[in-house]
Amino acid sequence: MKPANRKSKRPTVSDREHEDKNRVRNNQKAAEMIRQWMATDDGYDERVWPILEVELRRDPIRHHDPDDSGP
């Protein structure tokens, strides 16, 4: 006997279309942010990267993404 409150909802075509539209919109936003970042020439990256690199080398485990399973 199946429990009355448990329903298995499969994604509908409409659900998938909505997810696809969201994915496209998010990708477009990310691409625009990258374009803006690439156009910026304020020297921030050149100042900050050496500091980040030292920290990452000093303690790589602390800065490791636990969700990243690696190659």
PQR file of N, CA, C, O and H, with PARSE charges and radii, in Angstrom:
ATOM      1  N   MET A   1       0.842  -1.179   0.000 -0.4000 1.5000
ATOM      2  CA  MET A   1       0.000   0.000   0.000 -0.0000 2.0000
ATOM      3  C   MET A   1       0.889   1.245   0.000  0.5500 1.7000
ATOM      4  O   MET A   1       1.814   1.346   0.805 -0.5500 1.4000
ATOM      5  N   LYS A   2       0.609   2.197  -0.904 -0.4000 1.5000
ATOM      6  CA  LYS A   2       1.388   3.421  -1.017 -0.0000 2.0000
ATOM      7  C   LYS A   2       0.902   4.451  -0.002  0.5500 1.7000
ATOM      8  O   LYS A   2      -0.298   4.578   0.241 -0.5500 1.4000
ATOM      9  H   LYS A   2      -0.143   2.115  -1.558  0.4000 1.0000
ATOM     10  N   PRO A   3       1.848   5.188   0.589 -0.5600 1.5000
ATOM     11  CA  PRO A   3       1.431   6.278   1.478  0.2800 2.0000
ATOM     12  C   PRO A   3       0.678   7.345   0.681  0.5500 1.7000
ATOM     13  O   PRO A   3       1.049   7.659  -0.450 -0.5500 1.4000
ATOM     14  N   ALA A   4      -0.364   7.890   1.265 -0.4000 1.5000
ATOM     15  CA  ALA A   4      -1.226   8.844   0.569 -0.0000 2.0000
ATOM     16  C   ALA A   4      -0.518  10.165   0.272  0.5500 1.7000
ATOM     17  O   ALA A   4      -0.854  10.832  -0.706 -0.5500 1.4000
ATOM     18  H   ALA A   4      -0.666   7.635   2.184  0.4000 1.0000
ATOM     19  N   ASN A   5       0.456  10.554   1.099 -0.4000 1.5000
ATOM     20  CA  ASN A   5       1.085  11.865   0.947 -0.0000 2.0000
ATOM     21  C   ASN A   5       2.265  11.870  -0.035  0.5500 1.7000
ATOM     22  O   ASN A   5       2.738  12.936  -0.429 -0.5500 1.4000
ATOM     23  H   ASN A   5       0.729  10.011   1.894  0.4000 1.0000
ATOM     24  N   ARG A   6       2.726  10.719  -0.415 -0.4000 1.5000
ATOM     25  CA  ARG A   6       3.898  10.659  -1.279 -0.0000 2.0000
ATOM     26  C   ARG A   6       3.482  10.547  -2.733  0.5500 1.7000
ATOM     27  O   ARG A   6       2.848   9.577  -3.149 -0.5500 1.4000
ATOM     28  H   ARG A   6       2.342   9.853  -0.095  0.4000 1.0000
ATOM     29  N   LYS A   7       3.852  11.558  -3.487 -0.4000 1.5000
ATOM     30  CA  LYS A   7       3.587  11.528  -4.922 -0.0000 2.0000
ATOM     31  C   LYS A   7       4.912  11.688  -5.634  0.5500 1.7000
ATOM     32  O   LYS A   7       5.737  12.522  -5.260 -0.5500 1.4000
ATOM     33  H   LYS A   7       4.367  12.345  -3.148  0.4000 1.0000
ATOM     34  N   SER A   8       5.107  10.894  -6.650 -0.4000 1.5000
ATOM     35  CA  SER A   8       6.311  10.996  -7.451 -0.0000 2.0000
ATOM     36  C   SER A   8       6.020  11.940  -8.603  0.5500 1.7000
ATOM     37  O   SER A   8       5.267  11.608  -9.519 -0.5500 1.4000
ATOM     38  H   SER A   8       4.438  10.217  -6.955  0.4000 1.0000
ATOM     39  N   LYS A   9       6.626  13.128  -8.550 -0.4000 1.5000
ATOM     40  CA  LYS A   9       6.389  14.105  -9.606 -0.0000 2.0000
ATOM     41  C   LYS A   9       7.540  14.055 -10.585  0.5500 1.7000
ATOM     42  O   LYS A   9       8.684  14.357 -10.245 -0.5500 1.4000
ATOM     43  H   LYS A   9       7.237  13.398  -7.807  0.4000 1.0000
ATOM     44  N   ARG A  10       7.222  13.673 -11.792 -0.4000 1.5000
ATOM     45  CA  ARG A  10       8.221  13.685 -12.854 -0.0000 2.0000
ATOM     46  C   ARG A  10       8.214  15.054 -13.504  0.5500 1.7000
ATOM     47  O   ARG A  10       7.164  15.683 -13.637 -0.5500 1.4000
ATOM     48  H   ARG A  10       6.293  13.427 -12.069  0.4000 1.0000
ATOM     49  N   PRO A  11       9.399  15.519 -13.914 -0.5600 1.5000
ATOM     50  CA  PRO A  11       9.433  16.821 -14.594  0.2800 2.0000
ATOM     51  C   PRO A  11       8.625  16.776 -15.883  0.5500 1.7000
ATOM     52  O   PRO A  11       8.731  15.835 -16.670 -0.5500 1.4000
ATOM     53  N   THR A  12       7.827  17.799 -16.079 -0.4000 1.5000
ATOM     54  CA  THR A  12       7.030  17.893 -17.301 -0.0000 2.0000
ATOM     55  C   THR A  12       7.852  18.644 -18.355  0.5500 1.7000
ATOM     56  O   THR A  12       8.918  19.183 -18.059 -0.5500 1.4000
ATOM     57  H   THR A  12       7.742  18.564 -15.440  0.4000 1.0000
ATOM     58  N   VAL A  13       7.347  18.668 -19.562 -0.4000 1.5000
ATOM     59  CA  VAL A  13       7.997  19.422 -20.636 -0.0000 2.0000
ATOM     60  C   VAL A  13       8.077  20.886 -20.223  0.5500 1.7000
ATOM     61  O   VAL A  13       9.090  21.549 -20.451 -0.5500 1.4000
ATOM     62  H   VAL A  13       6.480  18.231 -19.802  0.4000 1.0000
ATOM     63  N   SER A  14       7.008  21.385 -19.616 -0.4000 1.5000
ATOM     64  CA  SER A  14       6.978  22.772 -19.171 -0.0000 2.0000
ATOM     65  C   SER A  14       8.061  23.033 -18.127  0.5500 1.7000
ATOM     66  O   SER A  14       8.720  24.072 -18.165 -0.5500 1.4000
ATOM     67  H   SER A  14       6.186  20.847 -19.430  0.4000 1.0000
ATOM     68  N   ASP A  15       8.250  22.093 -17.190 -0.4000 1.5000
ATOM     69  CA  ASP A  15       9.303  22.228 -16.184 -0.0000 2.0000
ATOM     70  C   ASP A  15      10.672  22.294 -16.846  0.5500 1.7000
ATOM     71  O   ASP A  15      11.499  23.134 -16.489 -0.5500 1.4000
ATOM     72  H   ASP A  15       7.715  21.249 -17.158  0.4000 1.0000
ATOM     73  N   ARG A  16      10.909  21.423 -17.795 -0.4000 1.5000
ATOM     74  CA  ARG A  16      12.209  21.386 -18.479 -0.0000 2.0000
ATOM     75  C   ARG A  16      12.442  22.665 -19.286  0.5500 1.7000
ATOM     76  O   ARG A  16      13.549  23.203 -19.307 -0.5500 1.4000
ATOM     77  H   ARG A  16      10.238  20.741 -18.085  0.4000 1.0000
ATOM     78  N   GLU A  17      11.397  23.140 -19.943 -0.4000 1.5000
ATOM     79  CA  GLU A  17      11.518  24.381 -20.707 -0.0000 2.0000
ATOM     80  C   GLU A  17      11.852  25.544 -19.785  0.5500 1.7000
ATOM     81  O   GLU A  17      12.684  26.389 -20.116 -0.5500 1.4000
ATOM     82  H   GLU A  17      10.498  22.703 -19.926  0.4000 1.0000
ATOM     83  N   HIS A  18      11.197  25.583 -18.620 -0.4000 1.5000
ATOM     84  CA  HIS A  18      11.453  26.637 -17.643 -0.0000 2.0000
ATOM     85  C   HIS A  18      12.898  26.559 -17.146  0.5500 1.7000
ATOM     86  O   HIS A  18      13.575  27.583 -17.045 -0.5500 1.4000
ATOM     87  H   HIS A  18      10.521  24.897 -18.352  0.4000 1.0000
ATOM     88  N   GLU A  19      13.371  25.353 -16.838 -0.4000 1.5000
ATOM     89  CA  GLU A  19      14.754  25.170 -16.398 -0.0000 2.0000
ATOM     90  C   GLU A  19      15.731  25.592 -17.494  0.5500 1.7000
ATOM     91  O   GLU A  19      16.746  26.229 -17.213 -0.5500 1.4000
ATOM     92  H   GLU A  19      12.821  24.521 -16.920  0.4000 1.0000
ATOM     93  N   ASP A  20      15.426  25.238 -18.737 -0.4000 1.5000
ATOM     94  CA  ASP A  20      16.294  25.615 -19.853 -0.0000 2.0000
ATOM     95  C   ASP A  20      16.357  27.136 -20.004  0.5500 1.7000
ATOM     96  O   ASP A  20      17.431  27.699 -20.215 -0.5500 1.4000
ATOM     97  H   ASP A  20      14.601  24.720 -18.965  0.4000 1.0000
ATOM     98  N   LYS A  21      15.210  27.791 -19.896 -0.4000 1.5000
ATOM     99  CA  LYS A  21      15.183  29.248 -20.015 -0.0000 2.0000
ATOM    100  C   LYS A  21      15.987  29.892 -18.886  0.5500 1.7000
ATOM    101  O   LYS A  21      16.716  30.856 -19.117 -0.5500 1.4000
ATOM    102  H   LYS A  21      14.338  27.333 -19.725  0.4000 1.0000
ATOM    103  N   ASN A  22      15.858  29.365 -17.667 -0.4000 1.5000
ATOM    104  CA  ASN A  22      16.630  29.883 -16.537 -0.0000 2.0000
ATOM    105  C   ASN A  22      18.128  29.677 -16.766  0.5500 1.7000
ATOM    106  O   ASN A  22      18.932  30.565 -16.481 -0.5500 1.4000
ATOM    107  H   ASN A  22      15.266  28.581 -17.480  0.4000 1.0000
ATOM    108  N   ARG A  23      18.494  28.517 -17.275 -0.4000 1.5000
ATOM    109  CA  ARG A  23      19.900  28.211 -17.530 -0.0000 2.0000
ATOM    110  C   ARG A  23      20.463  29.171 -18.580  0.5500 1.7000
ATOM    111  O   ARG A  23      21.568  29.691 -18.420 -0.5500 1.4000
ATOM    112  H   ARG A  23      17.841  27.796 -17.507  0.4000 1.0000
ATOM    113  N   VAL A  24      19.710  29.402 -19.644 -0.4000 1.5000
ATOM    114  CA  VAL A  24      20.143  30.321 -20.695 -0.0000 2.0000
ATOM    115  C   VAL A  24      20.285  31.732 -20.122  0.5500 1.7000
ATOM    116  O   VAL A  24      21.279  32.410 -20.381 -0.5500 1.4000
ATOM    117  H   VAL A  24      18.813  28.980 -19.773  0.4000 1.0000
ATOM    118  N   ARG A  25      19.296  32.171 -19.347 -0.4000 1.5000
ATOM    119  CA  ARG A  25      19.344  33.503 -18.749 -0.0000 2.0000
ATOM    120  C   ARG A  25      20.559  33.641 -17.829  0.5500 1.7000
ATOM    121  O   ARG A  25      21.257  34.654 -17.875 -0.5500 1.4000
ATOM    122  H   ARG A  25      18.489  31.619 -19.137  0.4000 1.0000
ATOM    123  N   ASN A  26      20.813  32.638 -17.001 -0.4000 1.5000
ATOM    124  CA  ASN A  26      21.967  32.674 -16.100 -0.0000 2.0000
ATOM    125  C   ASN A  26      23.279  32.684 -16.874  0.5500 1.7000
ATOM    126  O   ASN A  26      24.215  33.392 -16.503 -0.5500 1.4000
ATOM    127  H   ASN A  26      20.245  31.815 -16.963  0.4000 1.0000
ATOM    128  N   ASN A  27      23.351  31.902 -17.947 -0.4000 1.5000
ATOM    129  CA  ASN A  27      24.563  31.892 -18.768 -0.0000 2.0000
ATOM    130  C   ASN A  27      24.788  33.244 -19.431  0.5500 1.7000
ATOM    131  O   ASN A  27      25.924  33.708 -19.532 -0.5500 1.4000
ATOM    132  H   ASN A  27      22.590  31.326 -18.249  0.4000 1.0000
ATOM    133  N   GLN A  28      23.710  33.875 -19.883 -0.4000 1.5000
ATOM    134  CA  GLN A  28      23.827  35.191 -20.500 -0.0000 2.0000
ATOM    135  C   GLN A  28      24.317  36.221 -19.484  0.5500 1.7000
ATOM    136  O   GLN A  28      25.152  37.066 -19.807 -0.5500 1.4000
ATOM    137  H   GLN A  28      22.787  33.499 -19.802  0.4000 1.0000
ATOM    138  N   LYS A  29      23.797  36.151 -18.254 -0.4000 1.5000
ATOM    139  CA  LYS A  29      24.246  37.062 -17.199 -0.0000 2.0000
ATOM    140  C   LYS A  29      25.729  36.836 -16.901  0.5500 1.7000
ATOM    141  O   LYS A  29      26.492  37.792 -16.759 -0.5500 1.4000
ATOM    142  H   LYS A  29      23.118  35.465 -17.992  0.4000 1.0000
ATOM    143  N   ALA A  30      26.128  35.580 -16.809 -0.4000 1.5000
ATOM    144  CA  ALA A  30      27.530  35.266 -16.535 -0.0000 2.0000
ATOM    145  C   ALA A  30      28.426  35.771 -17.662  0.5500 1.7000
ATOM    146  O   ALA A  30      29.495  36.325 -17.403 -0.5500 1.4000
ATOM    147  H   ALA A  30      25.509  34.803 -16.925  0.4000 1.0000
ATOM    148  N   ALA A  31      28.002  35.584 -18.902 -0.4000 1.5000
ATOM    149  CA  ALA A  31      28.789  36.049 -20.048 -0.0000 2.0000
ATOM    150  C   ALA A  31      28.925  37.565 -20.023  0.5500 1.7000
ATOM    151  O   ALA A  31      29.995  38.094 -20.325 -0.5500 1.4000
ATOM    152  H   ALA A  31      27.134  35.134 -19.113  0.4000 1.0000
ATOM    153  N   GLU A  32      27.864  38.265 -19.671 -0.4000 1.5000
ATOM    154  CA  GLU A  32      27.930  39.717 -19.584 -0.0000 2.0000
ATOM    155  C   GLU A  32      28.880  40.156 -18.474  0.5500 1.7000
ATOM    156  O   GLU A  32      29.648  41.100 -18.654 -0.5500 1.4000
ATOM    157  H   GLU A  32      26.995  37.835 -19.426  0.4000 1.0000
ATOM    158  N   MET A  33      28.833  39.486 -17.341 -0.4000 1.5000
ATOM    159  CA  MET A  33      29.748  39.818 -16.250 -0.0000 2.0000
ATOM    160  C   MET A  33      31.198  39.600 -16.672  0.5500 1.7000
ATOM    161  O   MET A  33      32.072  40.398 -16.334 -0.5500 1.4000
ATOM    162  H   MET A  33      28.208  38.719 -17.194  0.4000 1.0000
ATOM    163  N   ILE A  34      31.451  38.528 -17.405 -0.4000 1.5000
ATOM    164  CA  ILE A  34      32.813  38.255 -17.880 -0.0000 2.0000
ATOM    165  C   ILE A  34      33.251  39.326 -18.869  0.5500 1.7000
ATOM    166  O   ILE A  34      34.394  39.780 -18.822 -0.5500 1.4000
ATOM    167  H   ILE A  34      30.741  37.880 -17.680  0.4000 1.0000
ATOM    168  N   ARG A  35      32.355  39.735 -19.765 -0.4000 1.5000
ATOM    169  CA  ARG A  35      32.692  40.794 -20.721 -0.0000 2.0000
ATOM    170  C   ARG A  35      33.041  42.094 -19.988  0.5500 1.7000
ATOM    171  O   ARG A  35      33.999  42.779 -20.345 -0.5500 1.4000
ATOM    172  H   ARG A  35      31.426  39.366 -19.803  0.4000 1.0000
ATOM    173  N   GLN A  36      32.256  42.422 -18.964 -0.4000 1.5000
ATOM    174  CA  GLN A  36      32.531  43.631 -18.186 -0.0000 2.0000
ATOM    175  C   GLN A  36      33.869  43.509 -17.464  0.5500 1.7000
ATOM    176  O   GLN A  36      34.651  44.459 -17.436 -0.5500 1.4000
ATOM    177  H   GLN A  36      31.477  41.865 -18.674  0.4000 1.0000
ATOM    178  N   TRP A  37      34.128  42.360 -16.890 -0.4000 1.5000
ATOM    179  CA  TRP A  37      35.382  42.140 -16.176 -0.0000 2.0000
ATOM    180  C   TRP A  37      36.569  42.252 -17.126  0.5500 1.7000
ATOM    181  O   TRP A  37      37.587  42.858 -16.792 -0.5500 1.4000
ATOM    182  H   TRP A  37      33.492  41.588 -16.912  0.4000 1.0000
ATOM    183  N   MET A  38      36.431  41.661 -18.317 -0.4000 1.5000
ATOM    184  CA  MET A  38      37.521  41.707 -19.289 -0.0000 2.0000
ATOM    185  C   MET A  38      37.770  43.141 -19.768  0.5500 1.7000
ATOM    186  O   MET A  38      38.904  43.489 -20.097 -0.5500 1.4000
ATOM    187  H   MET A  38      35.604  41.169 -18.588  0.4000 1.0000
ATOM    188  N   ALA A  39      36.730  43.974 -19.811 -0.4000 1.5000
ATOM    189  CA  ALA A  39      36.867  45.349 -20.277 -0.0000 2.0000
ATOM    190  C   ALA A  39      37.455  46.262 -19.203  0.5500 1.7000
ATOM    191  O   ALA A  39      37.936  47.352 -19.513 -0.5500 1.4000
ATOM    192  H   ALA A  39      35.809  43.691 -19.543  0.4000 1.0000
ATOM    193  N   THR A  40      37.422  45.831 -17.955 -0.4000 1.5000
ATOM    194  CA  THR A  40      37.931  46.646 -16.860 -0.0000 2.0000
ATOM    195  C   THR A  40      39.447  46.642 -16.875  0.5500 1.7000
ATOM    196  O   THR A  40      40.080  45.589 -16.954 -0.5500 1.4000
ATOM    197  H   THR A  40      37.031  44.945 -17.703  0.4000 1.0000
ATOM    198  N   ASP A  41      40.013  47.822 -16.800 -0.4000 1.5000
ATOM    199  CA  ASP A  41      41.469  47.935 -16.805 -0.0000 2.0000
ATOM    200  C   ASP A  41      41.903  48.832 -15.648  0.5500 1.7000
ATOM    201  O   ASP A  41      42.569  49.849 -15.840 -0.5500 1.4000
ATOM    202  H   ASP A  41      39.499  48.677 -16.736  0.4000 1.0000
ATOM    203  N   ASP A  42      41.503  48.424 -14.432 -0.4000 1.5000
ATOM    204  CA  ASP A  42      41.808  49.249 -13.267 -0.0000 2.0000
ATOM    205  C   ASP A  42      43.007  48.739 -12.467  0.5500 1.7000
ATOM    206  O   ASP A  42      43.385  49.341 -11.462 -0.5500 1.4000
ATOM    207  H   ASP A  42      40.961  47.598 -14.275  0.4000 1.0000
ATOM    208  N   GLY A  43      43.606  47.628 -12.911 -0.4000 1.5000
ATOM    209  CA  GLY A  43      44.778  47.097 -12.228 -0.0000 2.0000
ATOM    210  C   GLY A  43      44.467  46.231 -11.023  0.5500 1.7000
ATOM    211  O   GLY A  43      45.377  45.745 -10.351 -0.5500 1.4000
ATOM    212  H   GLY A  43      43.299  47.138 -13.727  0.4000 1.0000
ATOM    213  N   TYR A  44      43.175  46.035 -10.744 -0.4000 1.5000
ATOM    214  CA  TYR A  44      42.784  45.247  -9.567 -0.0000 2.0000
ATOM    215  C   TYR A  44      43.369  43.836  -9.616  0.5500 1.7000
ATOM    216  O   TYR A  44      43.961  43.374  -8.640 -0.5500 1.4000
ATOM    217  H   TYR A  44      42.436  46.430 -11.289  0.4000 1.0000
ATOM    218  N   ASP A  45      43.205  43.154 -10.746 -0.4000 1.5000
ATOM    219  CA  ASP A  45      43.700  41.781 -10.861 -0.0000 2.0000
ATOM    220  C   ASP A  45      45.202  41.711 -10.611  0.5500 1.7000
ATOM    221  O   ASP A  45      45.689  40.809  -9.929 -0.5500 1.4000
ATOM    222  H   ASP A  45      42.724  43.530 -11.538  0.4000 1.0000
ATOM    223  N   GLU A  46      45.926  42.669 -11.169 -0.4000 1.5000
ATOM    224  CA  GLU A  46      47.369  42.681 -11.020 -0.0000 2.0000
ATOM    225  C   GLU A  46      47.788  42.908  -9.568  0.5500 1.7000
ATOM    226  O   GLU A  46      48.827  42.404  -9.141 -0.5500 1.4000
ATOM    227  H   GLU A  46      45.531  43.401 -11.723  0.4000 1.0000
ATOM    228  N   ARG A  47      47.000  43.655  -8.813 -0.4000 1.5000
ATOM    229  CA  ARG A  47      47.306  43.900  -7.392 -0.0000 2.0000
ATOM    230  C   ARG A  47      46.889  42.733  -6.514  0.5500 1.7000
ATOM    231  O   ARG A  47      47.607  42.373  -5.581 -0.5500 1.4000
ATOM    232  H   ARG A  47      46.156  44.065  -9.160  0.4000 1.0000
ATOM    233  N   VAL A  48      45.748  42.142  -6.795 -0.4000 1.5000
ATOM    234  CA  VAL A  48      45.170  41.147  -5.892 -0.0000 2.0000
ATOM    235  C   VAL A  48      45.681  39.734  -6.148  0.5500 1.7000
ATOM    236  O   VAL A  48      45.866  38.975  -5.197 -0.5500 1.4000
ATOM    237  H   VAL A  48      45.164  42.433  -7.553  0.4000 1.0000
ATOM    238  N   TRP A  49      45.913  39.361  -7.401 -0.4000 1.5000
ATOM    239  CA  TRP A  49      46.308  37.992  -7.711 -0.0000 2.0000
ATOM    240  C   TRP A  49      47.549  37.527  -6.954  0.5500 1.7000
ATOM    241  O   TRP A  49      47.534  36.412  -6.432 -0.5500 1.4000
ATOM    242  H   TRP A  49      45.763  39.978  -8.173  0.4000 1.0000
ATOM    243  N   PRO A  50      48.618  38.312  -6.862 -0.5600 1.5000
ATOM    244  CA  PRO A  50      49.787  37.827  -6.119  0.2800 2.0000
ATOM    245  C   PRO A  50      49.464  37.494  -4.658  0.5500 1.7000
ATOM    246  O   PRO A  50      50.010  36.542  -4.101 -0.5500 1.4000
ATOM    247  N   ILE A  51      48.583  38.274  -4.044 -0.4000 1.5000
ATOM    248  CA  ILE A  51      48.183  38.009  -2.658 -0.0000 2.0000
ATOM    249  C   ILE A  51      47.408  36.699  -2.585  0.5500 1.7000
ATOM    250  O   ILE A  51      47.673  35.870  -1.714 -0.5500 1.4000
ATOM    251  H   ILE A  51      48.139  39.047  -4.496  0.4000 1.0000
ATOM    252  N   LEU A  52      46.453  36.507  -3.490 -0.4000 1.5000
ATOM    253  CA  LEU A  52      45.668  35.270  -3.510 -0.0000 2.0000
ATOM    254  C   LEU A  52      46.554  34.060  -3.770  0.5500 1.7000
ATOM    255  O   LEU A  52      46.390  33.013  -3.144 -0.5500 1.4000
ATOM    256  H   LEU A  52      46.237  37.180  -4.197  0.4000 1.0000
ATOM    257  N   GLU A  53      47.482  34.208  -4.687 -0.4000 1.5000
ATOM    258  CA  GLU A  53      48.368  33.096  -5.030 -0.0000 2.0000
ATOM    259  C   GLU A  53      49.183  32.647  -3.819  0.5500 1.7000
ATOM    260  O   GLU A  53      49.337  31.448  -3.583 -0.5500 1.4000
ATOM    261  H   GLU A  53      47.615  35.058  -5.196  0.4000 1.0000
ATOM    262  N   VAL A  54      49.707  33.610  -3.049 -0.4000 1.5000
ATOM    263  CA  VAL A  54      50.468  33.277  -1.833 -0.0000 2.0000
ATOM    264  C   VAL A  54      49.583  32.513  -0.857  0.5500 1.7000
ATOM    265  O   VAL A  54      49.999  31.494  -0.305 -0.5500 1.4000
ATOM    266  H   VAL A  54      49.582  34.583  -3.241  0.4000 1.0000
ATOM    267  N   GLU A  55      48.367  32.998  -0.642 -0.4000 1.5000
ATOM    268  CA  GLU A  55      47.451  32.334   0.302 -0.0000 2.0000
ATOM    269  C   GLU A  55      47.081  30.926  -0.161  0.5500 1.7000
ATOM    270  O   GLU A  55      47.047  29.993   0.641 -0.5500 1.4000
ATOM    271  H   GLU A  55      48.028  33.825  -1.090  0.4000 1.0000
ATOM    272  N   LEU A  56      46.805  30.777  -1.445 -0.4000 1.5000
ATOM    273  CA  LEU A  56      46.440  29.460  -1.969 -0.0000 2.0000
ATOM    274  C   LEU A  56      47.585  28.470  -1.836  0.5500 1.7000
ATOM    275  O   LEU A  56      47.362  27.296  -1.542 -0.5500 1.4000
ATOM    276  H   LEU A  56      46.832  31.535  -2.097  0.4000 1.0000
ATOM    277  N   ARG A  57      48.801  28.932  -2.048 -0.4000 1.5000
ATOM    278  CA  ARG A  57      49.963  28.046  -1.904 -0.0000 2.0000
ATOM    279  C   ARG A  57      50.250  27.740  -0.441  0.5500 1.7000
ATOM    280  O   ARG A  57      50.701  26.643  -0.112 -0.5500 1.4000
ATOM    281  H   ARG A  57      48.983  29.886  -2.287  0.4000 1.0000
ATOM    282  N   ARG A  58      49.993  28.702   0.436 -0.4000 1.5000
ATOM    283  CA  ARG A  58      50.269  28.538   1.856 -0.0000 2.0000
ATOM    284  C   ARG A  58      49.344  27.489   2.476  0.5500 1.7000
ATOM    285  O   ARG A  58      49.788  26.670   3.281 -0.5500 1.4000
ATOM    286  H   ARG A  58      49.628  29.593   0.168  0.4000 1.0000
ATOM    287  N   ASP A  59      48.088  27.510   2.111 -0.4000 1.5000
ATOM    288  CA  ASP A  59      47.117  26.608   2.738 -0.0000 2.0000
ATOM    289  C   ASP A  59      46.107  26.118   1.701  0.5500 1.7000
ATOM    290  O   ASP A  59      44.949  26.534   1.727 -0.5500 1.4000
ATOM    291  H   ASP A  59      47.728  28.175   1.457  0.4000 1.0000
ATOM    292  N   PRO A  60      46.533  25.232   0.784 -0.5600 1.5000
ATOM    293  CA  PRO A  60      45.634  24.803  -0.297  0.2800 2.0000
ATOM    294  C   PRO A  60      44.413  24.025   0.196  0.5500 1.7000
ATOM    295  O   PRO A  60      43.346  24.096  -0.413 -0.5500 1.4000
ATOM    296  N   ILE A  61      44.565  23.285   1.293 -0.4000 1.5000
ATOM    297  CA  ILE A  61      43.429  22.502   1.799 -0.0000 2.0000
ATOM    298  C   ILE A  61      42.322  23.434   2.291  0.5500 1.7000
ATOM    299  O   ILE A  61      41.145  23.193   2.023 -0.5500 1.4000
ATOM    300  H   ILE A  61      45.432  23.227   1.788  0.4000 1.0000
ATOM    301  N   ARG A  62      42.684  24.467   2.989 -0.4000 1.5000
ATOM    302  CA  ARG A  62      41.702  25.413   3.523 -0.0000 2.0000
ATOM    303  C   ARG A  62      40.895  26.068   2.412  0.5500 1.7000
ATOM    304  O   ARG A  62      39.710  26.353   2.588 -0.5500 1.4000
ATOM    305  H   ARG A  62      43.640  24.663   3.206  0.4000 1.0000
ATOM    306  N   HIS A  63      41.528  26.305   1.274 -0.4000 1.5000
ATOM    307  CA  HIS A  63      40.871  27.004   0.171 -0.0000 2.0000
ATOM    308  C   HIS A  63      40.319  26.049  -0.879  0.5500 1.7000
ATOM    309  O   HIS A  63      39.870  26.484  -1.939 -0.5500 1.4000
ATOM    310  H   HIS A  63      42.490  26.073   1.131  0.4000 1.0000
ATOM    311  N   HIS A  64      40.347  24.771  -0.595 -0.4000 1.5000
ATOM    312  CA  HIS A  64      39.844  23.764  -1.532 -0.0000 2.0000
ATOM    313  C   HIS A  64      38.326  23.734  -1.504  0.5500 1.7000
ATOM    314  O   HIS A  64      37.720  23.808  -0.436 -0.5500 1.4000
ATOM    315  H   HIS A  64      40.712  24.418   0.267  0.4000 1.0000
ATOM    316  N   ASP A  65      37.715  23.626  -2.666 -0.4000 1.5000
ATOM    317  CA  ASP A  65      36.252  23.504  -2.776 -0.0000 2.0000
ATOM    318  C   ASP A  65      35.882  22.057  -2.475  0.5500 1.7000
ATOM    319  O   ASP A  65      36.245  21.166  -3.242 -0.5500 1.4000
ATOM    320  H   ASP A  65      38.207  23.566  -3.534  0.4000 1.0000
ATOM    321  N   PRO A  66      35.165  21.798  -1.373 -0.5600 1.5000
ATOM    322  CA  PRO A  66      34.825  20.414  -1.017  0.2800 2.0000
ATOM    323  C   PRO A  66      33.909  19.737  -2.029  0.5500 1.7000
ATOM    324  O   PRO A  66      33.837  18.508  -2.065 -0.5500 1.4000
ATOM    325  N   ASP A  67      33.208  20.515  -2.852 -0.4000 1.5000
ATOM    326  CA  ASP A  67      32.325  19.940  -3.863 -0.0000 2.0000
ATOM    327  C   ASP A  67      33.060  19.595  -5.149  0.5500 1.7000
ATOM    328  O   ASP A  67      32.495  18.962  -6.041 -0.5500 1.4000
ATOM    329  H   ASP A  67      33.267  21.513  -2.823  0.4000 1.0000
ATOM    330  N   ASP A  68      34.314  20.007  -5.246 -0.4000 1.5000
ATOM    331  CA  ASP A  68      35.091  19.768  -6.446 -0.0000 2.0000
ATOM    332  C   ASP A  68      35.792  18.420  -6.324  0.5500 1.7000
ATOM    333  O   ASP A  68      36.702  18.254  -5.512 -0.5500 1.4000
ATOM    334  H   ASP A  68      34.773  20.521  -4.521  0.4000 1.0000
ATOM    335  N   SER A  69      35.362  17.469  -7.133 -0.4000 1.5000
ATOM    336  CA  SER A  69      35.956  16.140  -7.052 -0.0000 2.0000
ATOM    337  C   SER A  69      37.255  16.057  -7.833  0.5500 1.7000
ATOM    338  O   SER A  69      37.970  15.058  -7.752 -0.5500 1.4000
ATOM    339  H   SER A  69      34.622  17.604  -7.793  0.4000 1.0000
ATOM    340  N   GLY A  70      37.563  17.102  -8.586 -0.4000 1.5000
ATOM    341  CA  GLY A  70      38.809  17.138  -9.323 -0.0000 2.0000
ATOM    342  C   GLY A  70      38.694  16.407 -10.650  0.5500 1.7000
ATOM    343  O   GLY A  70      37.632  15.894 -11.004 -0.5500 1.4000
ATOM    344  H   GLY A  70      36.983  17.913  -8.652  0.4000 1.0000
ATOM    345  N   PRO A  71      39.808  16.368 -11.380 -0.5600 1.5000
ATOM    346  CA  PRO A  71      39.779  15.707 -12.716  0.2800 2.0000
ATOM    347  C   PRO A  71      39.686  14.214 -12.625  0.5500 1.7000
ATOM    348  O   PRO A  71      39.653  13.534 -13.651 -0.5500 1.4000
TER
END
